[in-house]
Amino acid sequence: MNAIIDRDGCIGCGLCPDICPEVFRIADDGLAEAYGEVTKDNVDNAKRAENSCPVSVITVEE
């Protein structure tokens, strides 16, 4: 499983790392990035982050 962020559309709100810090973080440039692997243990939170993104730039592939 994999998470992808379209960083061109990211506004850096910080919601995704708040919801799923095992997969998402805010990079040095202030935008979110997917750095961790989506696993069976965190897929629910990764999907919740995808669905909660205010600009819909997160894709979680199963």
N, C-alpha and C positions, 0 to 999 in steps of 0.2 A: 504494500500500500504506500501511497505517496501523496504529499501535499504540495501544491503549487500556488504561489502568489504572483499575480500580475502586478509587479511593483510599480509600473507606470501609472496605475490607477490608485495605488495605496495612499491613504491620507495619514497614516501613522497614528491612528487613534489609540492603539494599544489593547484593543479588546481581545484579539486572538491570543496573545501571550497570557493575558489574564485568564482566559478560559482554558487554554491548553499549552502551558509553558514547556511541556516535553517536546512539542513539535514546532512552536512558533516563538520568535523573539523579535525585539526591536533592534535593528542593526545600527551601526555607528552613524549612518546617514539619516536616522530618524524614521525609517520605513520598516515595515514588518518583513521578516524573511522566514521561510520554512527551513529549519536546520536539522530537525530531528525526524526520525522515521515514524510513520504512522503504524501502530501495532494493534493487535486485538485488545490490548489493555487501555489504549488511549483513543481508539477510533471514534468512540461516542463523543468525546470532548472535541476532537478534531472536526467532526461533522457539525457539532454545535457552534464551533468557531466559524466554520464555513457559512452556516445559515445565519449567524449573527453579524457578519461583516456588513457595515453600513454601506459600503460601495461595491459589494459582491465581487471581490477580486480573488477570493480563495476557492480553490478546487481541491477536493479530497478524492483521490482515485482509489478505489478498492480493487 
